[in-house]
Amino acid sequence: MDPKEWSNPLQDFAYAQGRPSGASWKEKPVFVDVLRDAEGKKVPCRVYHFTCMTVDTTMNICPYCAYFWPGQGVKTCEFNDPDIATTPHCEASRDTLKCRRDQELALQRLLVAPEHALVMKTLAYFTAIKNRGCQGPLNEPTYGVRPQSQMEWDSRVEEGRRGHTSKENCEGTVILDYDAKNRPFVRCEHYNRNRTVDHFVDYSIRREMFETEYLIALFEGDQQIINDVEEAANLSGNGPSSGCLAIVNSSSVRVNCPYTHRNGDGELVVGKLRRLPCTSKTRLYEPQEEYRLMCPYVLVTCSGAHNHPIPLPTKTPPRLRTRLLELLRSFDQDLPDLTPRGFLRHASTKIWLASQLPGVPNPTLSDVHISLANRDHLRSYITQVQTACFPHGTGWEGLKAAKEEQDRVLPPNLHYIRHMNEAQLKYDVDDGEATLPSDTPFRVVLCMTPENSKRLLHAQYVQCDIGFKRIAGFHEFELGGLEPISRTALVFARVYLNCQSAAAHKYVFDCIDQVVYQDTGEHIRWRHLCARDRYDLSVGILQITADQHSGQAKGLGLHLQSRARYMEEQYDLHEPDRLLSSLSDYDHLRRVFRLCAVHILRNIQKSKAPDNVKAMMRSLICITHDNWTGTIEDIRRQGGKSAINWLDDKTRSKFAFPGMCWSLSFIPLHAWKVGDSNSNIIESLHSNANREGTSCSLLGGVKKGQYLDSLKEKDMKAFENTGI
């Protein structure tokens, strides 16, 4: 024992310790012959005693450390063979445990034999239906009195929830029915194919995936067929009337047996797990605290046979559990969405395992302790740390709490979550299906650093794109580009939003502009709004490249239109007879927006138009075109429905053709030639973010995005300061 980190070794035992229990008085020390100091003198000790298992499980509190002990070592099914369940043992080792498992596995293999597995599969299906019921909405009233056997079954299922409430579902009975062709199927009594289709219905019985005759007999209560089928299964020892083999440790939270049984009245019931009494006594002798340096040992004795099977080593020693929890807390951005599989393969876990087990090739957590082979065990530890680190969860409320902590603790120059809001949007007629339901608020989170605000202020060529799979329930909008000196692809701003409409994207561009103004004292500069003349290419963003997302493009146009209306009155550089404030949203796009050529070419390739028509479609991506109008007419006349739909889509967008052909836009020719013809940069940045994980929680996705941005920020600092 380590005198500086003294602990109770009984907590490491698989055997539970409960009442009767007690301890000797400190004033009346006990002396044990084997506990001596370096000079051979016996040291004063205290002795603690516990009982392996008792029938009474109340107030099982260890007087040594105030730790609550379950009080029982194993629980068995009430239908278990008592001779097997109470087989005594006086020693426990891996070999004896292996013997127990070999016997259990030999019996369990009978369950998977094809001739018996189908019967058990059928019974499991029937049991699952009885356990879960319809699960449909609680809309239709259910009349009549439920049978006593069903009420008892429901009571056992409710006990298995251990106090957890279940949502209100349909209370209808799942029954067997027949269609017009006399084919059986299973449905809720309230199901109707014309009115109440959201209730349970299953036609799999028609595909003969079960023992059909037996399943029909179970629903209809045909006792003769049931007895014939189950008696044949019972002869092999695996029917519902056979003795049960279920034995679990006392620490298991399971209340009911996982198998279905028949009671003495022949009714199907859920078996209840019961605790077995045991009077085996465990005693712990340890030196009193002031003598532990002189004698860093303890003595543990056990008297009396354990009259139950050897418990499984499912309990993780507390000190190891503490180390695992500390390891989990170090996972930072990976913790919010961590899974047992992610825990096992995480780099930090591998490094820790290598330090603990240097001689074991490819070590895993189960090599440290066998209880960690249980993935549910690992999940409980992960959940424990997640709950402690994120008490508000990992969704919207959790991120809101993280932002409040950031604003309270960190200086403004280190803020990353810059804007977080819920709002109601006014939609445009062009938004179509991109709008949200009236009762769902628009949610938006803007993340960017002050350094990236400065870089965006001086950017000339930018790209934007929206992703759909990185965060569950949110889209990820990225505004980025290539830093021209270091040639580094950067994300200037990440925005998480739950709507793709033009109004939502206008809100996004407004927020980004406001944050840049907050960080730099200047608004984002756009060439056609801020340049001295049409030849001035030194001021502002010359071009933004994106795909043909209508909400994204129109949202940008609405933002630029709003900016122009708040500026001093001035005339447009390209149409000198028009004021900037008079330009429409699509007029602004014509001066700055370019459509990604890769997206256009890919869609043309997928088109069913003839090859010669596809060539004409590709020719529209150009600087100038010899016969634009004639080519459009030829495509419409020769291309068929697919080509016509393609043209209509481009025409309907109002910004696609100017984004494809320079002569139809007002982007300076030099900027068009130098600027990005595709959105590959922002697509690669999105792909890079997706490698960190998809379907993340909101908090987890933001943290991973922050980690990626911090890596890029450090790379940029290294280049700016040292040229590396």
C-alpha positions in Angstrom: 0.0 0.0 0.0 1.1 3.6 -0.7 1.0 5.4 2.7 0.5 8.7 0.9 -2.5 7.4 -1.1 -4.1 4.9 1.3 -7.3 3.3 0.1 -9.6 0.5 1.0 -8.6 -2.6 -1.0 -12.0 -4.1 -0.6 -13.4 -1.6 -3.0 -11.3 -3.4 -5.7 -13.0 -6.7 -5.0 -15.7 -8.2 -7.3 -17.5 -9.4 -4.1 -19.9 -6.9 -2.7 -19.6 -6.1 1.0 -22.6 -5.3 3.2 -24.3 -5.7 6.5 -23.8 -7.0 9.1 -20.6 -4.9 9.3 -18.6 -3.0 11.8 -15.2 -1.9 13.0 -13.0 -2.1 16.1 -12.5 1.0 18.3 -9.4 3.0 17.6 -8.8 3.2 21.4 -8.7 -0.6 21.5 -6.1 -1.6 18.9 -5.9 -5.1 17.5 -2.5 -6.7 16.9 -1.9 -9.2 14.1 1.1 -11.4 13.9 1.8 -10.7 10.2 1.6 -6.9 10.4 4.9 -5.8 11.9 7.3 -2.9 11.5 10.9 -3.0 10.3 12.1 -4.0 13.7 9.6 -6.9 13.9 7.3 -5.4 16.4 3.5 -5.8 15.9 1.8 -2.5 15.0 -1.6 -1.4 16.4 -4.3 -2.1 13.9 -8.0 -1.6 13.3 -10.2 -4.4 12.0 -13.3 -3.9 9.8 -15.7 -6.7 9.0 -18.3 -7.1 6.3 -20.8 -9.7 5.2 -20.7 -10.8 1.6 -24.4 -10.7 1.1 -27.5 -10.2 3.2 -31.2 -10.2 2.6 -31.6 -6.7 4.1 -29.9 -4.2 1.8 -30.8 -1.0 3.6 -28.2 1.3 5.0 -25.2 -0.7 3.7 -22.7 2.1 4.5 -19.1 1.2 5.1 -17.9 2.6 8.4 -14.4 2.8 7.0 -15.0 5.3 4.2 -18.8 6.1 4.2 -19.0 4.3 0.9 -22.4 2.7 0.0 -22.1 -1.0 -0.7 -24.8 -2.8 -2.6 -24.9 -5.6 0.0 -25.3 -8.5 -2.5 -22.7 -10.3 -4.6 -25.0 -11.8 -7.3 -28.6 -11.7 -8.4 -30.3 -14.6 -10.1 -33.6 -15.1 -11.9 -36.5 -16.4 -9.9 -36.8 -19.2 -12.4 -33.1 -20.2 -11.9 -32.3 -23.7 -10.7 -31.6 -23.3 -7.0 -29.0 -26.1 -7.0 -27.0 -24.3 -9.7 -27.5 -20.8 -8.3 -26.4 -21.8 -4.8 -23.4 -23.9 -5.7 -20.8 -22.9 -3.0 -17.2 -22.0 -3.7 -14.2 -21.3 -1.4 -11.7 -20.0 -3.9 -11.9 -17.7 -6.9 -9.4 -17.4 -9.7 -9.4 -16.8 -13.4 -9.3 -20.6 -14.0 -12.4 -21.3 -11.8 -14.2 -18.3 -13.5 -13.3 -19.8 -16.9 -14.8 -23.1 -15.8 -18.1 -21.4 -14.9 -18.1 -19.5 -18.2 -17.4 -22.7 -20.2 -20.4 -24.4 -18.6 -22.7 -21.4 -19.3 -21.5 -21.0 -22.9 -22.1 -24.7 -23.6 -25.7 -24.3 -22.5 -26.1 -21.0 -24.3 -24.9 -22.5 -27.6 -28.0 -24.6 -27.7 -30.0 -21.4 -28.1 -28.3 -20.6 -31.4 -28.8 -24.0 -33.0 -31.0 -23.4 -36.1 -33.8 -25.7 -35.1 -34.2 -23.9 -31.7 -33.1 -20.4 -32.7 -36.2 -19.8 -34.8 -38.5 -20.6 -31.9 -36.6 -18.3 -29.6 -36.6 -15.5 -32.3 -40.3 -15.8 -32.6 -40.8 -15.7 -28.8 -38.4 -12.7 -28.6 -40.5 -10.8 -31.3 -43.7 -11.5 -29.4 -42.1 -10.4 -26.1 -40.8 -7.2 -27.7 -44.3 -6.3 -28.9 -45.7 -7.0 -25.4 -42.9 -4.8 -23.8 -43.1 -1.9 -26.2 -46.7 -1.8 -27.3 -47.8 0.4 -30.1 -45.5 3.4 -29.4 -47.8 5.5 -31.5 -49.3 8.9 -30.4 -51.8 9.0 -27.6 -54.7 10.3 -29.7 -57.4 7.6 -29.8 -59.0 6.5 -26.5 -58.7 2.8 -25.5 -61.7 1.2 -23.8 -62.2 -2.0 -22.0 -60.4 -3.6 -19.1 -56.9 -5.0 -19.7 -56.4 -8.7 -18.7 -54.8 -9.3 -15.3 -51.9 -11.1 -16.9 -51.1 -8.1 -19.2 -51.4 -5.7 -16.2 -48.9 -7.8 -14.3 -46.6 -7.9 -17.3 -46.8 -4.1 -17.6 -46.0 -3.8 -13.9 -42.8 -5.8 -14.3 -41.8 -3.8 -17.3 -42.4 -0.6 -15.4 -40.2 -1.9 -12.6 -37.4 -2.4 -15.1 -37.4 1.3 -15.9 -36.2 1.9 -12.4 -38.1 5.1 -12.0 -37.4 6.6 -15.4 -40.6 7.9 -16.9 -41.6 7.0 -20.4 -43.4 9.3 -22.8 -47.1 8.9 -23.2 -47.9 6.5 -26.0 -50.9 4.8 -27.4 -52.5 2.4 -24.9 -54.0 0.2 -27.6 -53.3 -3.5 -27.7 -51.2 -5.0 -30.5 -53.2 -7.7 -32.2 -53.0 -10.2 -35.0 -55.2 -9.4 -38.0 -55.8 -10.7 -41.5 -56.0 -8.8 -44.8 -58.5 -9.4 -47.7 -56.3 -12.3 -48.9 -56.4 -13.9 -45.5 -52.7 -13.1 -44.9 -51.7 -12.4 -41.3 -50.1 -9.2 -40.1 -49.7 -7.5 -36.7 -51.1 -4.1 -35.9 -52.3 -1.8 -33.1 -56.0 -2.0 -32.5 -56.2 1.7 -33.4 -54.4 1.3 -36.7 -56.3 2.2 -39.9 -54.6 2.5 -43.3 -56.9 5.4 -44.3 -57.0 7.4 -41.0 -54.5 6.4 -38.3 -51.4 5.3 -40.1 -49.1 6.5 -37.3 -50.0 3.5 -35.2 -48.0 0.3 -35.1 -48.3 -2.1 -38.1 -45.9 -4.9 -39.2 -46.2 -7.1 -42.2 -43.0 -9.1 -41.7 -44.9 -12.2 -40.6 -46.0 -12.6 -44.2 -42.4 -13.1 -45.3 -42.2 -16.2 -43.0 -39.3 -14.7 -41.0 -40.7 -16.4 -37.9 -42.2 -19.7 -36.8 -45.6 -18.5 -38.2 -47.8 -21.2 -36.7 -46.2 -20.6 -33.2 -46.5 -16.8 -33.5 -50.2 -17.0 -34.5 -50.8 -19.4 -31.6 -49.1 -16.9 -29.2 -51.4 -14.1 -30.3 -54.6 -16.2 -30.4 -53.8 -18.2 -27.3 -53.9 -21.6 -29.0 -52.5 -23.6 -26.0 -52.2 -26.9 -27.9 -49.8 -25.5 -30.6 -47.9 -23.5 -28.0 -47.4 -26.6 -25.8 -46.2 -28.7 -28.7 -43.6 -26.2 -29.9 -42.3 -25.3 -26.4 -42.1 -28.8 -25.1 -39.9 -29.7 -28.0 -37.7 -26.7 -27.2 -37.8 -27.6 -23.5 -36.3 -31.0 -24.2 -33.1 -29.3 -25.4 -33.1 -27.0 -22.3 -33.9 -23.7 -24.0 -37.6 -23.2 -23.9 -39.5 -20.7 -21.8 -40.3 -23.4 -19.3 -36.7 -24.5 -18.9 -34.6 -23.5 -15.9 -33.0 -20.1 -16.3 -29.2 -19.5 -16.3 -29.3 -15.7 -15.8 -26.9 -14.6 -13.1 -25.6 -11.1 -12.7 -23.5 -9.2 -10.2 -25.3 -7.3 -7.4 -23.9 -4.0 -8.8 -26.0 -4.5 -12.0 -28.9 -2.1 -12.4 -30.9 -4.8 -14.1 -34.2 -5.5 -12.3 -35.7 -8.1 -14.6 -34.4 -11.3 -16.3 -33.5 -10.8 -19.9 -35.4 -14.0 -20.8 -39.1 -14.7 -20.9 -40.5 -17.6 -18.8 -43.7 -19.4 -18.1 -44.9 -19.5 -14.6 -46.8 -22.3 -12.8 -50.1 -21.3 -14.4 -48.5 -21.5 -17.9 -48.5 -17.7 -18.4 -45.7 -15.8 -20.1 -44.1 -13.6 -17.5 -41.0 -11.4 -17.0 -38.7 -13.1 -14.5 -37.6 -11.0 -11.6 -34.0 -11.0 -10.4 -33.6 -11.8 -6.8 -30.6 -11.5 -4.5 -29.1 -14.6 -2.9 -28.2 -14.6 0.8 -24.7 -15.3 1.8 -23.1 -15.2 5.3 -19.4 -15.3 4.3 -17.4 -12.8 6.3 -14.6 -10.6 5.1 -12.2 -8.9 7.6 -9.8 -6.1 6.8 -6.8 -5.5 9.2 -4.9 -2.3 8.6 -2.3 -0.4 10.7 -3.5 2.8 12.4 -2.8 5.9 10.4 0.4 6.9 12.4 1.9 3.5 11.8 1.4 3.1 8.1 4.8 4.4 7.1 6.4 1.7 9.3 4.1 -1.0 8.1 2.5 -0.2 4.6 0.5 -3.5 4.5 -3.0 -4.7 5.1 -4.4 -8.2 5.8 -7.7 -9.4 4.3 -9.3 -12.6 5.4 -12.5 -14.4 4.4 -14.3 -17.0 6.5 -17.1 -19.2 5.3 -17.9 -20.5 1.9 -19.7 -18.3 -0.6 -22.9 -20.1 -1.5 -23.3 -18.6 -4.9 -21.5 -18.7 -8.3 -18.2 -16.7 -8.6 -19.1 -13.1 -9.5 -17.9 -11.7 -12.8 -15.1 -9.1 -12.5 -17.3 -6.3 -13.8 -16.2 -3.7 -11.2 -13.4 -1.3 -12.0 -11.1 -0.5 -9.1 -11.8 3.0 -7.8 -8.2 4.3 -8.3 -8.3 3.1 -11.9 -11.7 4.7 -12.4 -10.3 8.0 -11.1 -7.5 7.9 -13.6 -9.9 7.2 -16.4 -12.0 10.1 -15.5 -9.0 12.4 -15.4 -8.0 11.1 -18.8 -11.4 11.8 -20.2 -11.3 15.4 -18.9 -8.2 16.0 -21.0 -10.0 15.2 -24.3 -11.2 18.8 -24.6 -12.9 19.3 -28.0 -13.4 15.6 -28.5 -15.3 15.1 -25.2 -18.8 16.5 -26.1 -19.4 13.8 -28.8 -17.1 11.1 -27.5 -18.3 7.4 -27.8 -16.8 4.3 -26.4 -15.2 3.5 -29.7 -13.8 7.0 -30.0 -12.4 6.6 -26.4 -10.7 3.3 -27.3 -9.0 4.7 -30.4 -8.3 8.2 -29.2 -4.6 9.2 -29.4 -4.5 10.2 -25.7 -5.9 6.8 -24.7 -3.2 5.0 -26.8 -0.4 7.1 -25.2 -1.7 6.5 -21.7 -2.0 2.7 -22.4 1.5 2.6 -23.8 2.8 4.2 -20.6 0.9 1.8 -18.4 1.6 -1.4 -20.4 5.0 -0.9 -22.1 5.5 -4.6 -22.8 2.0 -5.3 -24.3 1.6 -5.0 -28.1 -1.4 -3.0 -29.2 -2.8 -2.6 -25.7 -6.4 -1.8 -25.0 -8.3 -0.7 -21.9 -9.3 -4.3 -21.2 -5.6 -5.1 -20.8 -5.5 -2.7 -17.9 -8.7 -4.2 -16.3 -11.0 -6.8 -17.8 -14.1 -4.8 -16.7 -13.3 -2.2 -19.3 -14.1 -4.6 -22.1 -17.7 -3.6 -21.4 -18.6 -0.7 -23.8 -21.6 0.2 -21.7 -19.2 0.5 -18.7 -17.0 3.0 -20.7 -20.1 4.9 -21.8 -21.2 5.4 -18.2 -17.8 7.0 -17.5 -18.0 9.2 -20.6 -21.5 10.3 -19.6 -20.3 11.1 -16.1 -17.5 13.4 -17.3 -19.7 15.0 -19.9 -22.4 15.8 -17.3 -19.8 17.3 -15.0 -18.1 19.3 -17.7 -21.2 20.3 -19.6 -24.0 20.6 -17.0 -26.2 22.4 -19.5 -25.8 19.7 -22.2 -24.0 19.9 -25.5 -26.8 21.6 -27.5 -28.0 25.2 -27.7 -28.2 25.7 -24.0 -24.8 24.2 -23.5 -23.2 26.5 -26.1 -24.9 29.4 -24.6 -23.4 28.6 -21.2 -20.0 28.2 -22.9 -20.3 31.7 -24.5 -21.3 33.2 -21.2 -18.2 31.7 -19.5 -16.0 32.9 -22.4 -17.3 36.4 -22.1 -16.8 36.4 -18.4 -13.4 34.8 -18.2 -11.4 35.6 -21.4 -10.3 39.0 -22.6 -12.1 40.3 -25.8 -9.1 39.5 -28.0 -9.4 35.8 -27.2 -13.2 35.5 -27.9 -14.2 33.0 -30.5 -18.0 32.7 -30.2 -18.9 36.2 -31.3 -22.6 36.2 -31.8 -25.4 33.8 -30.7 -29.0 34.6 -31.2 -32.6 33.4 -31.7 -34.7 35.5 -34.0 -37.9 35.5 -36.1 -37.2 36.1 -39.8 -39.3 37.8 -42.5 -39.1 35.6 -45.6 -39.1 36.5 -49.3 -41.3 34.8 -51.8 -38.1 33.4 -53.4 -37.2 31.5 -50.2 -39.6 28.7 -50.9 -39.0 25.6 -48.9 -35.9 27.1 -47.2 -38.1 28.7 -44.6 -38.6 27.5 -41.1 -42.0 26.5 -39.5 -43.7 29.4 -37.8 -43.1 28.0 -34.3 -39.4 27.3 -34.9 -37.0 30.3 -34.2 -34.1 31.0 -36.4 -30.9 30.2 -34.5 -27.5 31.4 -35.5 -24.0 31.2 -34.0 -21.1 33.2 -35.5 -17.5 32.1 -34.7 -14.4 34.1 -35.7 -11.3 35.6 -34.2 -10.3 39.2 -34.2 -7.2 38.3 -36.3 -9.4 36.8 -39.0 -11.5 40.0 -38.9 -8.4 41.9 -39.9 -7.5 39.4 -42.6 -11.0 39.6 -44.0 -10.9 43.3 -44.1 -7.9 43.1 -46.5 -9.0 40.1 -48.5 -9.7 40.6 -52.3 -10.9 37.1 -53.3 -13.2 35.2 -51.0 -15.4 32.1 -51.2 -18.4 30.9 -49.3 -20.2 27.6 -48.9 -22.7 25.9 -46.7 -22.3 22.3 -45.3 -25.1 20.0 -44.1 -23.6 17.1 -42.2 -21.1 18.2 -39.6 -23.5 19.3 -36.9 -26.9 17.7 -36.2 -29.8 20.1 -36.7 -27.5 22.9 -38.0 -25.9 23.9 -41.3 -22.3 25.2 -41.3 -21.7 28.3 -43.4 -18.0 29.1 -44.1 -16.6 32.3 -45.5 -12.9 31.8 -46.4 -10.2 32.2 -49.0 -6.6 31.9 -49.8 -4.1 34.2 -48.0 -2.1 35.4 -51.0 1.3 35.8 -49.4 1.6 32.6 -47.3 -0.8 30.7 -49.8 -2.7 29.3 -46.8 -6.4 28.5 -47.0 -8.2 30.2 -44.2 -11.7 30.2 -42.8 -12.5 33.8 -41.9 -15.8 33.0 -40.3 -17.8 29.9 -39.3 -21.6 30.3 -38.9 -23.9 27.7 -37.6 -27.6 28.2 -38.6 -30.7 26.2 -38.9 -32.2 27.9 -42.0 -31.0 28.3 -45.6 -33.2 31.2 -46.7 -32.1 34.5 -48.2 -33.2 36.3 -45.0 -31.1 33.9 -42.9 -28.0 34.5 -45.1 -28.5 38.3 -45.1 -28.5 38.1 -41.3 -25.3 36.1 -41.5 -23.5 38.6 -43.7 -24.8 41.5 -41.5 -23.4 39.8 -38.4 -20.0 39.1 -40.0 -19.8 42.8 -41.1 -20.7 44.0 -37.6 -18.1 41.8 -35.9 -15.4 43.0 -38.4 -16.4 46.6 -37.5 -16.2 45.8 -33.8 -12.7 44.3 -34.2 -11.2 46.8 -36.7 -13.3 49.9 -36.6 -14.2 49.5 -40.3 -16.9 47.7 -42.3 -16.0 45.0 -44.8 -15.0 46.8 -48.0 -16.5 45.8 -51.4 -14.8 47.1 -54.5 -18.0 48.4 -56.2 -19.0 50.2 -53.0 -15.7 51.6 -51.8 -13.4 52.1 -54.9 -12.6 55.6 -56.2 -13.3 54.5 -59.8 -14.0 51.4 -61.9 -10.3 50.9 -62.5 -9.3 51.0 -58.8 -8.6 47.3 -57.8 -6.8 48.1 -54.6 -9.8 48.5 -52.4 -12.1 45.8 -51.0 -13.3 42.4 -52.1 -13.1 42.1 -55.9 -14.9 38.8 -56.3 -16.7 36.2 -54.2 -17.1 32.6 -55.6 -19.8 30.2 -54.5 -22.1 27.6 -55.9 -25.7 28.2 -57.1 -27.3 28.3 -53.6 -30.1 30.8 -54.2 -30.5 31.7 -50.5 -26.8 32.2 -50.1 -26.4 34.4 -53.2 -29.6 36.4 -52.6 -28.7 36.9 -48.9 -25.4 38.4 -50.0 -27.2 40.7 -52.5 -29.7 41.8 -49.8 -26.8 42.6 -47.4 -25.0 44.7 -50.1 -28.2 46.4 -50.9 -28.7 47.3 -47.3 -25.0 48.5 -47.0 -25.5 50.8 -50.1 -28.6 52.4 -48.7 -26.8 53.4 -45.5 -23.8 54.9 -47.3 -23.5 58.5 -48.6 -25.3 59.0 -51.9 -23.0 58.2 -54.8 -23.3 56.9 -58.3 -22.5 53.4 -59.4 -19.1 52.9 -61.0 -20.5 50.8 -63.9 -23.8 52.5 -64.5 -23.0 56.1 -63.8 -26.6 57.2 -64.2 -27.7 55.1 -61.3 -27.3 55.6 -57.6 -25.8 52.8 -55.5 -28.9 52.9 -53.3 -31.1 52.2 -56.3 -29.4 48.9 -57.2 -31.3 45.7 -56.6 -29.9 42.7 -54.8 -29.2 41.0 -58.1 -27.5 44.2 -59.4 -25.1 44.0 -56.6 -24.4 40.3 -57.3 -23.6 41.2 -60.9 -20.7 43.4 -59.7 -19.1 40.8 -57.3 -20.5 37.3 -57.6 -18.9 34.5 -59.6 -20.4 31.0 -60.0 -18.2 28.0 -59.4 -17.3 26.4 -62.7 -16.7 23.0 -61.2 -20.3 22.8 -60.0 -21.6 23.9 -63.4 -19.5 21.4 -65.3 -20.4 18.5 -63.0 -24.1 19.2 -63.4 -23.7 19.4 -67.2 -21.9 16.1 -67.2 -24.8 14.5 -65.2 -27.3 16.0 -67.7 -29.1 13.6 -70.1 -28.6 16.2 -73.0 -26.8 15.0 -76.1 -23.0 15.5 -76.2 -23.1 18.3 -78.7 -25.6 20.2 -76.5 -23.4 19.6 -73.5 -20.6 21.2 -75.4 -22.8 24.3 -76.1 -23.7 24.4 -72.4 -20.0 24.3 -71.4 -19.2 27.1 -73.8 -21.3 29.5 -71.8 -18.6 29.5 -69.1 -16.5 32.2 -70.7 -15.2 35.7 -70.8 -17.0 36.6 -73.9 -19.3 34.6 -76.2 -19.6 35.0 -80.0 -23.3 34.1 -80.1 -24.8 33.9 -76.6 -28.4 34.3 -77.6 -28.2 31.9 -80.5 -26.5 29.3 -78.3 -29.2 29.6 -75.7 -31.8 29.0 -78.4 -29.9 26.0 -79.8 -29.6 24.4 -76.4 -33.3 24.9 -75.8 -34.3 23.5 -79.2 -31.9 20.5 -79.4 -31.2 19.6 -75.8 -34.6 18.1 -74.8 -36.2 18.4 -71.4 -33.0 18.0 -69.4 -31.3 20.9 -71.2 -34.4 23.1 -71.0 -34.6 22.5 -67.2 -31.0 23.5 -66.9 -31.6 26.7 -68.8 -34.7 27.5 -66.8 -32.8 26.9 -63.6 -30.1 29.4 -64.6 -32.6 32.0 -65.8 -34.8 31.7 -62.7 -31.8 32.3 -60.4 -31.2 35.7 -61.9 -27.5 35.6 -61.0 -26.2 32.4 -62.7 -25.5 33.7 -66.2 -23.6 36.8 -65.1 -21.6 34.5 -62.7 -20.7 32.3 -65.7 -19.8 34.9 -68.4 -17.6 37.9 -67.6 -19.2 40.0 -70.3 -22.5 39.8 -68.6 -21.1 40.9 -65.2 -19.4 44.1 -64.0 -16.4 42.3 -62.3 -13.2 43.9 -63.7 -11.6 41.7 -66.3 -8.2 41.5 -64.5 -10.0 40.4 -61.3 -12.0 37.8 -63.3 -8.8 36.3 -64.7 -6.9 36.3 -61.4 -9.8 35.4 -59.2 -11.1 31.9 -58.3 -13.0 30.2 -61.1 -14.2 27.5 -58.6 -14.9 27.1 -54.9 -12.4 24.3 -54.4 -10.7 26.2 -51.5 -13.8 26.5 -49.4 -14.9 23.0 -50.3 -11.5 21.7 -49.1 -11.9 23.7 -45.9 -15.3 22.1 -45.3 -13.9 18.7 -46.1 -11.1 19.3 -43.6 -13.6 20.2 -40.9 -15.7 17.1 -41.7 -12.7 14.9 -41.0 -13.0 15.9 -37.3 -16.4 14.3 -37.2 -19.9 14.5 -38.6 -23.3 14.6 -37.0 -21.7 16.4 -34.0 -23.6 18.1 -31.2 -23.6 21.9 -31.5 -21.1 22.4 -28.7 -18.9 19.6 -30.0 -18.9 21.0 -33.5 -18.1 24.5 -32.4 -15.2 23.3 -30.2 -13.7 21.2 -33.1 -14.1 24.2 -35.4 -12.3 26.3 -32.9 -9.5 23.8 -32.6 -9.0 23.8 -36.4 -9.0 27.6 -36.5 -6.5 27.8 -33.7 -4.1 25.5 -35.6 -4.4 27.8 -38.7 -3.9 30.8 -36.5 -0.7 29.4 -35.1 0.6 28.6 -38.6 -0.2 32.1 -39.7 1.6 33.6 -36.7 4.6 31.5 -37.3 4.7 32.7 -40.9 4.2 36.3 -40.1 6.8 36.3 -37.3 9.5 34.0 -38.6 8.7 33.3 -42.3 8.2 29.6 -41.6 
